[in-house]
Amino acid sequence: MKRYMNMALLYAVLAMVGGVFYREFTKINGFTAKTTLAVVHTHYFLLGMVFFLLLVLLEKSFSFTGPKTGRVLAVYHIGLNLTVVMFVVRGIVQVLGTALSAGMDAAISGIAGIGHILLGISMVLLLMQIRRSVAGKDELK
């Protein structure tokens, strides 16, 4: 549980850093249109901090952590951070008005898509692990 709590704290700090970067970077550059930098803050808060706070509660209630949990969570971390890094890259390009080739534009979208896929797969695997633990608790009653 301590590891989950530490991850929640780390992602809360990253969310705040992402929010400050978005606000200051757009202000410095006089940018007022939409940018993907705006979603970095919410992604880290919800998929980072809130997600791991929920894992603290679920671990306390159902003791779901097993030998495969570390690998599943490593994939989750990679997916979340890969997604957010691509949001930052895309946002910086948008704010600076940098022209991208079609290939580079597709590469940024593709890498962000891979991050989303990793997030989705690891979430499903983790939910299946939690479901097995919940079912095991029900059988004991």
LOTI-463513 format. One record per residue: residue in one letter; x, y, z of N, C-alpha, C in turn. Coordinates in Angstrom, 3 decimals. Layout:
REM residues N
@type:A	n.px:X	n.py:Y	n.pz:Z	ca.px:X	ca.py:Y	ca.pz:Z	c.px:X	c.py:Y	c.pz:Z
...
REM end
This chain:
REM residues 141
@type:M	n.px:0.819	n.py:-1.192	n.pz:0.000	ca.px:0.000	ca.py:0.000	ca.pz:0.000	c.px:0.865	c.py:1.259	c.pz:0.000
@type:K	n.px:2.006	n.py:1.181	n.pz:0.664	ca.px:2.884	ca.py:2.351	ca.pz:0.715	c.px:3.362	c.py:2.722	c.pz:-0.691
@type:R	n.px:3.645	n.py:1.713	n.pz:-1.507	ca.px:4.095	ca.py:1.963	ca.pz:-2.877	c.px:3.005	c.py:2.676	c.pz:-3.675
@type:Y	n.px:1.753	n.py:2.250	n.pz:-3.508	ca.px:0.640	ca.py:2.895	ca.pz:-4.211	c.px:0.475	c.py:4.340	c.pz:-3.743
@type:M	n.px:0.621	n.py:4.562	n.pz:-2.457	ca.px:0.500	ca.py:5.916	ca.pz:-1.920	c.px:1.621	c.py:6.810	c.pz:-2.440
@type:N	n.px:2.829	n.py:6.275	n.pz:-2.503	ca.px:3.951	ca.py:7.047	ca.pz:-3.039	c.px:3.728	c.py:7.402	c.pz:-4.507
@type:M	n.px:3.166	n.py:6.473	n.pz:-5.261	ca.px:2.872	ca.py:6.750	ca.pz:-6.675	c.px:1.798	c.py:7.821	c.pz:-6.803
@type:A	n.px:0.793	n.py:7.779	n.pz:-5.939	ca.px:-0.258	ca.py:8.805	ca.pz:-5.960	c.px:0.345	c.py:10.184	c.pz:-5.691
@type:L	n.px:1.239	n.py:10.249	n.pz:-4.735	ca.px:1.902	ca.py:11.515	ca.pz:-4.409	c.px:2.756	c.py:11.999	c.pz:-5.576
@type:L	n.px:3.508	n.py:11.104	n.pz:-6.170	ca.px:4.355	ca.py:11.465	ca.pz:-7.315	c.px:3.506	c.py:12.014	c.pz:-8.469
@type:Y	n.px:2.417	n.py:11.327	n.pz:-8.783	ca.px:1.579	ca.py:11.779	ca.pz:-9.892	c.px:0.846	c.py:13.083	c.pz:-9.555
@type:A	n.px:0.544	n.py:13.321	n.pz:-8.285	ca.px:-0.049	ca.py:14.606	ca.pz:-7.894	c.px:0.935	c.py:15.742	c.pz:-8.165
@type:V	n.px:2.197	n.py:15.526	n.pz:-7.826	ca.px:3.225	ca.py:16.538	ca.pz:-8.076	c.px:3.404	c.py:16.741	c.pz:-9.583
@type:L	n.px:3.455	n.py:15.655	n.pz:-10.348	ca.px:3.589	ca.py:15.765	ca.pz:-11.805	c.px:2.397	c.py:16.500	c.pz:-12.418
@type:A	n.px:1.209	n.py:16.260	n.pz:-11.878	ca.px:0.011	ca.py:16.946	ca.pz:-12.368	c.px:0.128	c.py:18.447	c.pz:-12.141
@type:M	n.px:0.588	n.py:18.819	n.pz:-10.968	ca.px:0.737	ca.py:20.249	ca.pz:-10.678	c.px:1.815	c.py:20.888	c.pz:-11.554
@type:V	n.px:2.906	n.py:20.178	n.pz:-11.740	ca.px:3.968	ca.py:20.679	ca.pz:-12.623	c.px:3.420	c.py:20.840	c.pz:-14.045
@type:G	n.px:2.657	n.py:19.864	n.pz:-14.503	ca.px:2.061	ca.py:19.943	ca.pz:-15.842	c.px:1.115	c.py:21.122	c.pz:-15.971
@type:G	n.px:0.331	n.py:21.389	n.pz:-14.943	ca.px:-0.595	ca.py:22.518	ca.pz:-14.966	c.px:0.127	c.py:23.855	c.pz:-14.986
@type:V	n.px:1.163	n.py:23.973	n.pz:-14.173	ca.px:1.947	ca.py:25.217	ca.pz:-14.139	c.px:2.667	c.py:25.413	c.pz:-15.476
@type:F	n.px:3.238	n.py:24.343	n.pz:-16.015	ca.px:3.925	ca.py:24.456	ca.pz:-17.310	c.px:2.957	c.py:24.918	c.pz:-18.389
@type:Y	n.px:1.781	n.py:24.327	n.pz:-18.437	ca.px:0.762	ca.py:24.719	ca.pz:-19.419	c.px:0.432	c.py:26.208	c.pz:-19.295
@type:R	n.px:0.147	n.py:26.636	n.pz:-18.085	ca.px:-0.242	ca.py:28.027	ca.pz:-17.871	c.px:0.879	c.py:28.988	c.pz:-18.234
@type:E	n.px:2.078	n.py:28.710	n.pz:-17.755	ca.px:3.193	ca.py:29.640	ca.pz:-17.967	c.px:3.710	c.py:29.605	c.pz:-19.399
@type:F	n.px:3.796	n.py:28.431	n.pz:-19.990	ca.px:4.320	ca.py:28.312	ca.pz:-21.353	c.px:3.391	c.py:28.999	c.pz:-22.354
@type:T	n.px:2.089	n.py:28.829	n.pz:-22.186	ca.px:1.155	ca.py:29.492	ca.pz:-23.102	c.px:1.148	c.py:31.004	c.pz:-22.866
@type:K	n.px:1.273	n.py:31.423	n.pz:-21.603	ca.px:1.289	ca.py:32.859	ca.pz:-21.297	c.px:2.537	c.py:33.527	c.pz:-21.876
@type:I	n.px:3.686	n.py:32.898	n.pz:-21.690	ca.px:4.947	ca.py:33.450	ca.pz:-22.208	c.px:4.894	c.py:33.602	c.pz:-23.726
@type:N	n.px:4.259	n.py:32.644	n.pz:-24.385	ca.px:4.197	ca.py:32.657	ca.pz:-25.847	c.px:2.962	c.py:33.373	c.pz:-26.388
@type:G	n.px:2.141	n.py:33.936	n.pz:-25.506	ca.px:0.952	ca.py:34.652	ca.pz:-25.938	c.px:-0.032	c.py:33.774	c.pz:-26.692
@type:F	n.px:-0.129	n.py:32.527	n.pz:-26.296	ca.px:-0.976	ca.py:31.546	ca.pz:-26.986	c.px:-2.310	c.py:31.444	c.pz:-26.260
@type:T	n.px:-3.410	n.py:31.600	n.pz:-27.004	ca.px:-4.733	ca.py:31.557	ca.pz:-26.368	c.px:-5.644	c.py:30.483	c.pz:-26.948
@type:A	n.px:-5.209	n.py:29.774	n.pz:-27.977	ca.px:-6.041	ca.py:28.728	ca.pz:-28.587	c.px:-5.951	c.py:27.433	c.pz:-27.773
@type:K	n.px:-6.645	n.py:26.407	n.pz:-28.242	ca.px:-6.600	ca.py:25.102	ca.pz:-27.568	c.px:-5.255	c.py:24.420	c.pz:-27.825
@type:T	n.px:-4.808	n.py:23.693	n.pz:-26.826	ca.px:-3.575	ca.py:22.919	ca.pz:-26.940	c.px:-3.689	c.py:21.659	c.pz:-26.085
@type:T	n.px:-2.991	n.py:20.613	n.pz:-26.487	ca.px:-3.029	ca.py:19.371	ca.pz:-25.705	c.px:-2.288	c.py:19.505	c.pz:-24.375
@type:L	n.px:-1.561	n.py:20.582	n.pz:-24.184	ca.px:-0.925	ca.py:20.798	ca.pz:-22.879	c.px:-1.966	c.py:20.871	c.pz:-21.768
@type:A	n.px:-3.177	n.py:21.275	n.pz:-22.121	ca.px:-4.240	ca.py:21.418	ca.pz:-21.120	c.px:-4.638	c.py:20.083	c.pz:-20.501
@type:V	n.px:-4.452	n.py:18.974	n.pz:-21.211	ca.px:-4.901	ca.py:17.678	ca.pz:-20.682	c.px:-3.836	c.py:16.945	c.pz:-19.870
@type:V	n.px:-2.609	n.py:17.460	n.pz:-19.861	ca.px:-1.545	ca.py:16.825	ca.pz:-19.072	c.px:-1.925	c.py:16.829	c.pz:-17.594
@type:H	n.px:-2.369	n.py:17.965	n.pz:-17.113	ca.px:-2.764	ca.py:18.141	ca.pz:-15.717	c.px:-3.842	c.py:17.129	c.pz:-15.315
@type:T	n.px:-4.898	n.py:17.033	n.pz:-16.099	ca.px:-6.007	ca.py:16.138	ca.pz:-15.741	c.px:-5.643	c.py:14.671	c.pz:-15.895
@type:H	n.px:-4.852	n.py:14.339	n.pz:-16.901	ca.px:-4.445	ca.py:12.941	ca.pz:-17.067	c.px:-3.613	c.py:12.471	c.pz:-15.869
@type:Y	n.px:-2.666	n.py:13.301	n.pz:-15.448	ca.px:-1.844	ca.py:12.896	ca.pz:-14.308	c.px:-2.652	c.py:12.863	c.pz:-13.010
@type:F	n.px:-3.587	n.py:13.785	n.pz:-12.841	ca.px:-4.400	ca.py:13.754	ca.pz:-11.624	c.px:-5.308	c.py:12.529	c.pz:-11.599
@type:L	n.px:-6.029	n.py:12.286	n.pz:-12.679	ca.px:-6.999	ca.py:11.185	ca.pz:-12.667	c.px:-6.351	c.py:9.821	c.pz:-12.864
@type:L	n.px:-5.568	n.py:9.671	n.pz:-13.934	ca.px:-4.977	ca.py:8.363	ca.pz:-14.221	c.px:-3.742	c.py:8.086	c.pz:-13.381
@type:G	n.px:-3.219	n.py:9.097	n.pz:-12.732	ca.px:-2.078	ca.py:8.926	ca.pz:-11.846	c.px:-2.510	c.py:8.923	c.pz:-10.401
@type:M	n.px:-2.757	n.py:10.108	n.pz:-9.858	ca.px:-3.053	ca.py:10.236	ca.pz:-8.431	c.px:-4.316	c.py:9.488	c.pz:-8.005
@type:V	n.px:-5.435	n.py:9.766	n.pz:-8.645	ca.px:-6.705	ca.py:9.142	ca.pz:-8.240	c.px:-6.645	c.py:7.630	c.pz:-8.423
@type:F	n.px:-6.078	n.py:7.183	n.pz:-9.538	ca.px:-5.970	ca.py:5.746	ca.pz:-9.800	c.px:-5.217	c.py:5.034	c.pz:-8.671
@type:F	n.px:-4.078	n.py:5.594	n.pz:-8.274	ca.px:-3.285	ca.py:4.932	ca.pz:-7.236	c.px:-3.892	c.py:5.084	c.pz:-5.849
@type:L	n.px:-4.621	n.py:6.174	n.pz:-5.603	ca.px:-5.355	ca.py:6.276	ca.pz:-4.340	c.px:-6.443	c.py:5.199	c.pz:-4.267
@type:L	n.px:-7.095	n.py:4.944	n.pz:-5.393	ca.px:-8.093	ca.py:3.862	ca.pz:-5.421	c.px:-7.432	c.py:2.501	c.pz:-5.191
@type:L	n.px:-6.233	n.py:2.315	n.pz:-5.728	ca.px:-5.530	ca.py:1.047	ca.pz:-5.499	c.px:-5.191	c.py:0.862	c.pz:-4.025
@type:V	n.px:-4.881	n.py:1.952	n.pz:-3.326	ca.px:-4.624	ca.py:1.869	ca.pz:-1.881	c.px:-5.858	c.py:1.296	c.pz:-1.184
@type:L	n.px:-7.022	n.py:1.851	n.pz:-1.505	ca.px:-8.263	ca.py:1.393	ca.pz:-0.875	c.px:-8.594	c.py:-0.050	c.pz:-1.254
@type:L	n.px:-8.408	n.py:-0.393	n.pz:-2.523	ca.px:-8.701	ca.py:-1.757	ca.pz:-2.970	c.px:-7.741	c.py:-2.770	c.pz:-2.363
@type:E	n.px:-6.487	n.py:-2.383	n.pz:-2.243	ca.px:-5.508	ca.py:-3.288	ca.pz:-1.622	c.px:-5.851	c.py:-3.500	c.pz:-0.147
@type:K	n.px:-6.256	n.py:-2.447	n.pz:0.525	ca.px:-6.625	ca.py:-2.556	ca.pz:1.938	c.px:-7.832	c.py:-3.467	c.pz:2.116
@type:S	n.px:-8.781	n.py:-3.385	n.pz:1.199	ca.px:-10.012	ca.py:-4.170	ca.pz:1.317	c.px:-9.878	c.py:-5.600	c.pz:0.807
@type:F	n.px:-9.133	n.py:-5.786	n.pz:-0.291	ca.px:-9.148	ca.py:-7.096	ca.pz:-0.956	c.px:-7.791	c.py:-7.760	c.pz:-1.102
@type:S	n.px:-6.715	n.py:-7.108	n.pz:-0.724	ca.px:-5.360	ca.py:-7.676	ca.pz:-0.844	c.px:-5.148	c.py:-8.339	c.pz:-2.209
@type:F	n.px:-5.286	n.py:-7.564	n.pz:-3.252	ca.px:-5.218	ca.py:-8.109	ca.pz:-4.620	c.px:-3.798	c.py:-8.227	c.pz:-5.151
@type:T	n.px:-2.833	n.py:-7.558	n.pz:-4.543	ca.px:-1.476	ca.py:-7.533	ca.pz:-5.074	c.px:-0.884	c.py:-8.936	c.pz:-5.072
@type:G	n.px:-0.391	n.py:-9.327	n.pz:-6.239	ca.px:0.206	ca.py:-10.643	ca.pz:-6.404	c.px:1.532	c.py:-10.544	c.pz:-7.138
@type:P	n.px:2.072	n.py:-11.694	n.pz:-7.537	ca.px:3.382	ca.py:-11.698	ca.pz:-8.193	c.px:3.398	c.py:-10.960	c.pz:-9.538
@type:K	n.px:2.273	n.py:-10.897	n.pz:-10.241	ca.px:2.231	ca.py:-10.254	ca.pz:-11.558	c.px:1.867	c.py:-8.773	c.pz:-11.491
@type:T	n.px:1.484	n.py:-8.292	n.pz:-10.328	ca.px:1.017	ca.py:-6.912	ca.pz:-10.204	c.px:2.098	c.py:-5.908	c.pz:-10.572
@type:G	n.px:3.313	n.py:-6.159	n.pz:-10.169	ca.px:4.415	ca.py:-5.242	ca.pz:-10.469	c.px:4.623	c.py:-5.061	c.pz:-11.960
@type:R	n.px:4.552	n.py:-6.157	n.pz:-12.715	ca.px:4.734	ca.py:-6.063	ca.pz:-14.169	c.px:3.578	c.py:-5.320	c.pz:-14.823
@type:V	n.px:2.364	n.py:-5.603	n.pz:-14.352	ca.px:1.186	ca.py:-4.920	ca.pz:-14.908	c.px:1.275	c.py:-3.424	c.pz:-14.621
@type:L	n.px:1.675	n.py:-3.062	n.pz:-13.416	ca.px:1.791	ca.py:-1.646	ca.pz:-13.073	c.px:2.956	c.py:-0.977	c.pz:-13.800
@type:A	n.px:4.007	n.py:-1.717	n.pz:-14.103	ca.px:5.106	ca.py:-1.148	ca.pz:-14.902	c.px:4.592	c.py:-0.772	c.pz:-16.289
@type:V	n.px:3.775	n.py:-1.633	n.pz:-16.869	ca.px:3.178	ca.py:-1.333	ca.pz:-18.174	c.px:2.255	c.py:-0.121	c.pz:-18.052
@type:Y	n.px:1.519	n.py:-0.037	n.pz:-16.951	ca.px:0.633	ca.py:1.105	ca.pz:-16.714	c.px:1.438	c.py:2.404	c.pz:-16.660
@type:H	n.px:2.527	n.py:2.403	n.pz:-15.887	ca.px:3.372	ca.py:3.593	ca.pz:-15.781	c.px:3.932	c.py:3.997	c.pz:-17.145
@type:I	n.px:4.413	n.py:3.017	n.pz:-17.893	ca.px:4.960	ca.py:3.299	ca.pz:-19.226	c.px:3.874	c.py:3.898	c.pz:-20.114
@type:G	n.px:2.705	n.py:3.293	n.pz:-20.106	ca.px:1.611	ca.py:3.787	ca.pz:-20.936	c.px:1.197	c.py:5.198	c.pz:-20.577
@type:L	n.px:1.035	n.py:5.466	n.pz:-19.283	ca.px:0.608	ca.py:6.796	ca.pz:-18.845	c.px:1.656	c.py:7.846	c.pz:-19.190
@type:N	n.px:2.908	n.py:7.560	n.pz:-18.890	ca.px:3.956	ca.py:8.547	ca.pz:-19.128	c.px:4.259	c.py:8.732	c.pz:-20.610
@type:L	n.px:4.172	n.py:7.677	n.pz:-21.388	ca.px:4.339	ca.py:7.793	ca.pz:-22.835	c.px:3.241	c.py:8.671	c.pz:-23.426
@type:T	n.px:2.025	n.py:8.466	n.pz:-22.984	ca.px:0.897	ca.py:9.269	ca.pz:-23.435	c.px:1.101	c.py:10.734	c.pz:-23.077
@type:V	n.px:1.446	n.py:10.996	n.pz:-21.834	ca.px:1.611	ca.py:12.378	ca.pz:-21.375	c.px:2.791	c.py:13.063	c.pz:-22.069
@type:V	n.px:3.884	n.py:12.351	n.pz:-22.258	ca.px:5.032	ca.py:12.946	ca.pz:-22.955	c.px:4.626	c.py:13.350	c.pz:-24.378
@type:M	n.px:3.847	n.py:12.538	n.pz:-25.035	ca.px:3.402	ca.py:12.892	ca.pz:-26.382	c.px:2.414	c.py:14.055	c.pz:-26.360
@type:F	n.px:1.602	n.py:14.166	n.pz:-25.303	ca.px:0.746	ca.py:15.346	ca.pz:-25.151	c.px:1.604	c.py:16.605	c.pz:-25.026
@type:V	n.px:2.669	n.py:16.511	n.pz:-24.246	ca.px:3.563	ca.py:17.650	ca.pz:-24.062	c.px:4.245	c.py:18.006	c.pz:-25.386
@type:V	n.px:4.747	n.py:17.010	n.pz:-26.083	ca.px:5.394	ca.py:17.263	ca.pz:-27.384	c.px:4.406	c.py:17.922	c.pz:-28.336
@type:R	n.px:3.215	n.py:17.339	n.pz:-28.463	ca.px:2.199	ca.py:17.900	ca.pz:-29.355	c.px:1.829	c.py:19.318	c.pz:-28.927
@type:G	n.px:1.675	n.py:19.546	n.pz:-27.627	ca.px:1.310	ca.py:20.863	ca.pz:-27.121	c.px:2.375	c.py:21.911	c.pz:-27.391
@type:I	n.px:3.633	n.py:21.564	n.pz:-27.184	ca.px:4.717	ca.py:22.503	ca.pz:-27.451	c.px:4.739	c.py:22.870	c.pz:-28.929
@type:V	n.px:4.568	n.py:21.889	n.pz:-29.787	ca.px:4.520	ca.py:22.139	ca.pz:-31.234	c.px:3.351	c.py:23.069	c.pz:-31.570
@type:Q	n.px:2.206	n.py:22.845	n.pz:-30.933	ca.px:1.038	ca.py:23.694	ca.pz:-31.182	c.px:1.292	c.py:25.129	c.pz:-30.720
@type:V	n.px:1.819	n.py:25.288	n.pz:-29.529	ca.px:2.049	ca.py:26.632	ca.pz:-28.981	c.px:3.085	c.py:27.385	c.pz:-29.805
@type:L	n.px:4.144	n.py:26.711	n.pz:-30.197	ca.px:5.201	ca.py:27.372	ca.pz:-30.968	c.px:4.830	c.py:27.548	c.pz:-32.439
@type:G	n.px:3.766	n.py:26.885	n.pz:-32.880	ca.px:3.344	ca.py:27.004	ca.pz:-34.275	c.px:4.291	c.py:26.334	c.pz:-35.247
@type:T	n.px:4.962	n.py:25.313	n.pz:-34.790	ca.px:5.923	ca.py:24.593	ca.pz:-35.615	c.px:5.190	c.py:23.736	c.pz:-36.638
@type:A	n.px:5.619	n.py:23.849	n.pz:-37.881	ca.px:5.029	ca.py:23.022	ca.pz:-38.943	c.px:5.665	c.py:21.635	c.pz:-38.890
@type:L	n.px:4.826	n.py:20.619	n.pz:-38.920	ca.px:5.305	ca.py:19.232	ca.pz:-38.885	c.px:5.044	c.py:18.567	c.pz:-40.227
@type:S	n.px:5.948	n.py:17.680	n.pz:-40.580	ca.px:5.690	ca.py:16.860	ca.pz:-41.766	c.px:4.575	c.py:15.884	c.pz:-41.423
@type:A	n.px:3.952	n.py:15.326	n.pz:-42.443	ca.px:2.875	ca.py:14.357	ca.pz:-42.215	c.px:3.389	c.py:13.160	c.pz:-41.422
@type:G	n.px:4.614	n.py:12.745	n.pz:-41.689	ca.px:5.199	ca.py:11.605	ca.pz:-40.989	c.px:5.432	c.py:11.886	c.pz:-39.515
@type:M	n.px:5.946	n.py:13.088	n.pz:-39.219	ca.px:6.200	ca.py:13.445	ca.pz:-37.832	c.px:4.890	c.py:13.604	c.pz:-37.067
@type:D	n.px:3.893	n.py:14.195	n.pz:-37.703	ca.px:2.574	ca.py:14.339	ca.pz:-37.092	c.px:1.985	c.py:12.967	c.pz:-36.772
@type:A	n.px:2.100	n.py:12.049	n.pz:-37.726	ca.px:1.587	ca.py:10.690	ca.pz:-37.524	c.px:2.379	c.py:9.952	c.pz:-36.446
@type:A	n.px:3.680	n.py:10.202	n.pz:-36.380	ca.px:4.516	ca.py:9.537	ca.pz:-35.369	c.px:4.111	c.py:9.960	c.pz:-33.968
@type:I	n.px:3.863	n.py:11.251	n.pz:-33.768	ca.px:3.449	ca.py:11.736	ca.pz:-32.449	c.px:2.109	c.py:11.105	c.pz:-32.063
@type:S	n.px:1.172	n.py:11.099	n.pz:-33.003	ca.px:-0.133	ca.py:10.487	ca.pz:-32.729	c.px:-0.010	c.py:8.990	c.pz:-32.482
@type:G	n.px:0.838	n.py:8.333	n.pz:-33.242	ca.px:1.017	ca.py:6.890	ca.pz:-33.092	c.px:1.618	c.py:6.507	c.pz:-31.759
@type:I	n.px:2.615	n.py:7.259	n.pz:-31.331	ca.px:3.247	ca.py:6.961	ca.pz:-30.040	c.px:2.266	c.py:7.216	c.pz:-28.904
@type:A	n.px:1.493	n.py:8.308	n.pz:-28.999	ca.px:0.464	ca.py:8.564	ca.pz:-27.982	c.px:-0.572	c.py:7.444	c.pz:-27.991
@type:G	n.px:-0.893	n.py:6.944	n.pz:-29.168	ca.px:-1.838	ca.py:5.824	ca.pz:-29.278	c.px:-1.301	c.py:4.562	c.pz:-28.631
@type:I	n.px:-0.018	n.py:4.301	n.pz:-28.801	ca.px:0.607	ca.py:3.140	ca.pz:-28.154	c.px:0.520	c.py:3.298	c.pz:-26.635
@type:G	n.px:0.752	n.py:4.506	n.pz:-26.148	ca.px:0.624	ca.py:4.760	ca.pz:-24.712	c.px:-0.780	c.py:4.473	c.pz:-24.218
@type:H	n.px:-1.793	n.py:4.908	n.pz:-24.979	ca.px:-3.182	ca.py:4.636	ca.pz:-24.607	c.px:-3.482	c.py:3.136	c.pz:-24.619
@type:I	n.px:-2.959	n.py:2.438	n.pz:-25.602	ca.px:-3.171	ca.py:0.981	ca.pz:-25.679	c.px:-2.554	c.py:0.298	c.pz:-24.457
@type:L	n.px:-1.330	n.py:0.675	n.pz:-24.103	ca.px:-0.681	ca.py:0.091	ca.pz:-22.922	c.px:-1.481	c.py:0.385	c.pz:-21.661
@type:L	n.px:-2.003	n.py:1.610	n.pz:-21.548	ca.px:-2.851	ca.py:1.961	ca.pz:-20.412	c.px:-4.079	c.py:1.066	c.pz:-20.354
@type:G	n.px:-4.738	n.py:0.914	n.pz:-21.485	ca.px:-5.958	ca.py:0.104	ca.pz:-21.534	c.px:-5.709	c.py:-1.351	c.pz:-21.176
@type:I	n.px:-4.672	n.py:-1.935	n.pz:-21.754	ca.px:-4.351	ca.py:-3.344	ca.pz:-21.484	c.px:-4.020	c.py:-3.538	c.pz:-20.002
@type:S	n.px:-3.181	n.py:-2.659	n.pz:-19.458	ca.px:-2.787	ca.py:-2.834	ca.pz:-18.059	c.px:-3.967	c.py:-2.607	c.pz:-17.120
@type:M	n.px:-4.865	n.py:-1.683	n.pz:-17.458	ca.px:-6.058	ca.py:-1.477	ca.pz:-16.627	c.px:-6.937	c.py:-2.722	c.pz:-16.604
@type:V	n.px:-7.148	n.py:-3.308	n.pz:-17.762	ca.px:-7.980	ca.py:-4.517	ca.pz:-17.838	c.px:-7.337	c.py:-5.648	c.pz:-17.045
@type:L	n.px:-6.025	n.py:-5.838	n.pz:-17.198	ca.px:-5.338	ca.py:-6.904	ca.pz:-16.457	c.px:-5.424	c.py:-6.668	c.pz:-14.952
@type:L	n.px:-5.282	n.py:-5.434	n.pz:-14.540	ca.px:-5.371	ca.py:-5.115	ca.pz:-13.120	c.px:-6.788	c.py:-5.323	c.pz:-12.596
@type:L	n.px:-7.779	n.py:-4.910	n.pz:-13.367	ca.px:-9.171	ca.py:-5.122	ca.pz:-12.960	c.px:-9.502	c.py:-6.610	c.pz:-12.848
@type:M	n.px:-8.955	n.py:-7.414	n.pz:-13.753	ca.px:-9.172	ca.py:-8.868	ca.pz:-13.669	c.px:-8.536	c.py:-9.429	c.pz:-12.396
@type:Q	n.px:-7.372	n.py:-8.915	n.pz:-12.051	ca.px:-6.693	ca.py:-9.361	ca.pz:-10.829	c.px:-7.518	c.py:-8.970	c.pz:-9.593
@type:I	n.px:-8.046	n.py:-7.760	n.pz:-9.589	ca.px:-8.881	ca.py:-7.298	ca.pz:-8.471	c.px:-10.163	c.py:-8.122	c.pz:-8.400
@type:R	n.px:-10.750	n.py:-8.411	n.pz:-9.558	ca.px:-11.984	ca.py:-9.217	ca.pz:-9.586	c.px:-11.752	c.py:-10.596	c.pz:-8.981
@type:R	n.px:-10.627	n.py:-11.233	n.pz:-9.301	ca.px:-10.310	ca.py:-12.547	ca.pz:-8.719	c.px:-10.185	c.py:-12.451	c.pz:-7.204
@type:S	n.px:-9.562	n.py:-11.385	n.pz:-6.737	ca.px:-9.401	ca.py:-11.205	ca.pz:-5.296	c.px:-10.746	c.py:-10.967	c.pz:-4.614
@type:V	n.px:-11.606	n.py:-10.166	n.pz:-5.245	ca.px:-12.941	ca.py:-9.906	ca.pz:-4.696	c.px:-13.745	c.py:-11.192	c.pz:-4.660
@type:A	n.px:-13.676	n.py:-11.996	n.pz:-5.717	ca.px:-14.390	ca.py:-13.273	ca.pz:-5.773	c.px:-13.886	c.py:-14.211	c.pz:-4.673
@type:G	n.px:-12.570	n.py:-14.186	n.pz:-4.433	ca.px:-12.006	ca.py:-15.019	ca.pz:-3.370	c.px:-12.491	c.py:-14.602	c.pz:-1.998
@type:K	n.px:-12.679	n.py:-13.323	n.pz:-1.765	ca.px:-13.208	ca.py:-12.823	ca.pz:-0.498	c.px:-14.667	c.py:-13.250	c.pz:-0.312
@type:D	n.px:-15.441	n.py:-13.218	n.pz:-1.412	ca.px:-16.854	ca.py:-13.605	ca.pz:-1.348	c.px:-17.011	c.py:-15.079	c.pz:-0.990
@type:E	n.px:-16.076	n.py:-15.914	n.pz:-1.483	ca.px:-16.153	ca.py:-17.346	ca.pz:-1.214	c.px:-15.880	c.py:-17.670	c.pz:0.258
@type:L	n.px:-15.132	n.py:-16.794	n.pz:0.911	ca.px:-14.780	ca.py:-17.028	ca.pz:2.309	c.px:-15.952	c.py:-16.739	c.pz:3.257
@type:K	n.px:-16.953	n.py:-16.029	n.pz:2.775	ca.px:-18.092	ca.py:-15.670	ca.pz:3.637	c.px:-19.047	c.py:-16.810	c.pz:3.807
REM end
